[in-house]
């Protein structure tokens, strides 16, 4: 059996996808690379087919009509045969040294979730920024949620840091929405409730290339696609009754994710500074209240997500000032 299935969703990625794929190939027969050509109009499909022909035991290609990043992950999951499943975006890559260490250690790991560090690598030449989790999880050993410590304000589990066991993802029965940005937050959150064992490898494995103007994490794109963020956040907040979770540390982790996503949904809707946007963030809260009233009350009235929802121009101005300060702490675009 393959140790890791890497899914690489690609849309018009001809300019950078080869760097990503080449960085993964050193895994050899221990891994498989599933390239999803998401209805690309450039040479993405041909490049993918070239790699599949050259490395038939390692590379698979799936061509599909454009369905978005989430549908790429959906199809990658269906085709994956590895013990673990990892998504690598086509403009990112794996750090060679960390990758080689991972390949040596993974055969001895059987945890539900593997967590590693990731590195912001900026297009404008700024110094790399490592998101490290050594203060949260014990290193190089299996642990449970009970063994975890407090996250820093700037630390959040992301698609770049997580690698779930494939059978756990199958158990969770994930189906991400098509044509929707920020759906990776669902991929992070939904399986978490089933995780019993965690293994943290203090490796700077994932290189997250950031700064392109068309990236979905750029502020103009976040504002433009705020409806996507609201939808994903609603799906997350309405997914589970967190009060049924007996593990206190797991509860805290999942609750923290909900607060973070609710805050993001409100902030990037209100940054549009339009009457329509003010109406839309209120509709977001109404939908959460209907779908998960207990969680709604906790988050709406006792967290920064609620404070970001103070109505009127003064409330919006205070929210924007808070966002600018938070942005200065983490250069995520």
SULMO-V566680 format. One record per pair of residues at least 24 apart in sequence whose C-alpha atoms are under 8 Angstrom apart, sorted by the first residue. I is the first residue (numbers start at 0). GAP is how many residues later the second one is. D is the distance in whole Angstrom. If there is no record, write none. Layout:
i = [I/I]
gap = [GAP/GAP]
d = [D/D]
This chain:
i = [0/0/0/0/1/1/1/1/1/1/1/2/2/2/2/2/2/2/3/3/3/3/3/3/3/3/4/4/4/4/4/4/4/4/4/4/4/5/5/5/5/5/5/5/5/6/6/6/6/6/6/6/6/6/6/6/6/7/7/7/7/7/7/7/7/7/7/8/8/8/8/8/8/8/8/8/8/8/9/9/9/9/9/9/9/9/9/9/10/10/10/10/10/11/11/11/11/11/12/12/12/12/12/12/13/13/13/13/15/15/16/16/16/17/18/18/19/19/19/19/19/19/19/20/20/22/22/22/22/23/23/24/26/26/26/27/28/28/29/30/30/31/31/31/31/31/31/32/32/32/33/33/33/33/33/33/33/34/34/34/34/34/35/35/35/35/35/35/35/36/36/36/36/36/37/37/37/37/37/37/37/37/38/38/38/38/38/39/65/66/66/67/67/67/67/68/68/68/68/68/69/69/69/69/69/69/69/69/70/70/70/70/72/73/73/73/79/81/82/82/82/83/83/83/83/84/84/84/84/85/85/85/86/86/87/90/90/91/91/91/91/92/92/92/93/93/93/94/94/94/94/95/97/97/97/98/101/101/108/110/110/110/110/110/110/111/111/111/111/111/111/111/112/112/112/112/112/112/112/112/113/113/113/113/113/113/113/113/114/114/114/114/114/114/114/115/115/115/115/115/115/115/115/115/116/116/116/116/116/116/116/116/117/117/117/117/117/117/117/118/118/118/118/118/119/119/119/119/119/120/120/120/120/121/121/121/122/122/122/122/123/129/130/131/131/132/133/136/137/138/138/138/138/139/139/139/139/140/140/141/141/141/141/142/142/142/143/143/143/144/144/144/144/144/144/145/145/145/145/147/153/153/155/156/157/157/158/158/158/158/159/159/160/161/167/167/179/180/180/180/180/181/181/181/181/182/184/184/185/185/185/188/188/188/189/189/191/192/209/209/210/216/216/217/218/221/222/222/222/222/225/225/225/226/228/228/229/229/229/229/232/232/232/232/233/233/233/233/236/236/236/236/237/237/237/240/240/241/258/258/258/258/259/261/262/262/262/262/263/265/265/265/266/266/266/266/269/270/270/280]
gap = [29/80/81/82/27/28/29/30/79/80/81/27/28/79/80/81/103/104/26/27/28/78/79/80/81/82/26/27/28/29/75/76/77/78/79/80/81/25/26/27/28/79/80/81/82/26/27/28/29/65/66/69/70/78/79/80/81/25/26/27/28/64/68/79/80/81/82/26/27/28/29/60/63/64/78/79/80/81/25/26/27/28/30/34/59/62/79/80/26/27/28/29/33/28/29/30/31/32/27/29/30/31/77/78/28/29/30/33/74/75/27/73/74/29/72/74/68/69/70/71/72/73/74/69/72/70/71/72/73/69/70/33/72/73/76/30/28/29/73/27/51/25/26/27/28/48/50/25/26/27/25/26/27/28/42/45/46/24/25/26/27/41/25/26/27/28/36/39/40/24/25/26/27/35/25/26/27/28/29/30/31/34/24/25/26/27/28/26/113/111/112/110/111/112/113/109/110/111/112/114/106/107/108/109/110/111/113/114/105/106/107/108/103/100/101/102/86/84/82/83/84/79/80/81/82/78/79/80/81/76/77/78/72/73/72/117/118/114/115/116/117/113/114/115/111/112/113/109/110/111/112/109/105/106/107/106/99/101/90/31/54/85/86/87/88/52/53/56/83/84/85/86/49/50/51/52/82/84/85/86/48/49/50/51/84/85/86/87/46/47/48/83/84/85/86/45/46/84/85/86/87/88/89/90/43/44/84/85/86/87/88/89/42/43/86/87/88/89/90/85/86/87/88/89/87/88/89/90/212/86/87/88/89/87/88/89/86/87/88/89/87/74/24/70/72/69/68/63/62/60/61/62/63/59/60/61/62/58/59/55/56/57/58/54/55/56/52/53/54/51/52/53/102/104/105/101/102/103/104/101/175/176/101/31/27/30/25/26/28/29/46/48/45/26/26/27/48/35/44/47/48/34/46/47/50/49/47/51/46/49/50/47/65/68/46/49/62/57/122/123/122/115/116/115/114/46/45/46/48/49/39/42/43/42/35/36/32/35/36/54/25/28/29/32/28/50/53/54/25/51/55/58/50/53/54/51/54/53/40/44/45/46/45/43/41/42/43/45/41/39/42/43/41/52/53/56/46/45/49/28]
d = [8/7/6/7/7/5/5/7/7/4/6/5/6/5/5/6/7/7/7/5/6/5/6/5/6/7/6/5/6/7/6/7/5/7/6/5/6/7/6/5/6/6/5/6/7/6/5/6/7/8/7/5/8/8/6/5/6/7/6/5/6/8/8/6/5/6/6/6/5/7/7/6/5/7/8/8/6/6/7/6/5/6/7/7/8/8/7/6/6/5/7/5/7/5/6/5/7/6/8/8/8/6/7/7/7/6/5/7/7/6/8/5/6/8/8/7/8/8/6/6/6/5/7/8/8/6/6/7/7/8/6/8/8/8/7/7/7/6/8/7/7/8/5/6/7/8/7/6/5/6/6/5/6/7/6/8/7/7/6/5/6/8/6/5/6/7/6/8/7/7/6/5/6/8/6/5/6/5/6/7/8/7/7/6/5/4/8/7/8/5/5/6/5/6/8/8/7/7/7/8/5/6/6/7/7/8/6/7/6/7/5/8/8/8/6/6/8/7/6/6/7/6/6/4/5/6/6/6/6/7/5/7/7/8/7/8/7/8/6/5/5/6/5/7/6/5/6/7/5/6/6/8/5/6/5/6/8/8/8/7/7/8/5/5/6/6/5/7/6/7/5/6/7/6/5/6/7/7/5/6/6/5/6/8/6/5/6/7/5/5/6/7/6/5/6/5/7/6/5/6/6/7/6/8/8/6/8/6/6/5/6/7/6/6/5/6/5/6/7/6/8/6/5/6/6/5/6/7/8/6/6/5/6/6/5/6/7/6/5/7/7/7/7/7/8/7/7/6/7/8/5/6/6/7/6/5/7/6/7/7/6/5/7/6/5/6/6/5/6/7/8/8/8/6/6/7/8/6/8/7/7/7/8/8/8/7/6/8/8/6/6/8/7/8/7/8/6/7/7/6/7/8/7/6/7/6/7/8/7/8/6/7/7/8/8/8/8/8/8/6/5/7/6/5/8/6/5/6/7/6/7/6/5/7/8/5/8/5/8/7/8/5/6/7/8/7/7/6/8/7/7/8/7/5/5/7/8/8/6/7/8/6/7/6/7/4/8/7/8/7/7/7/7/7/7/7/7/8/7/8]
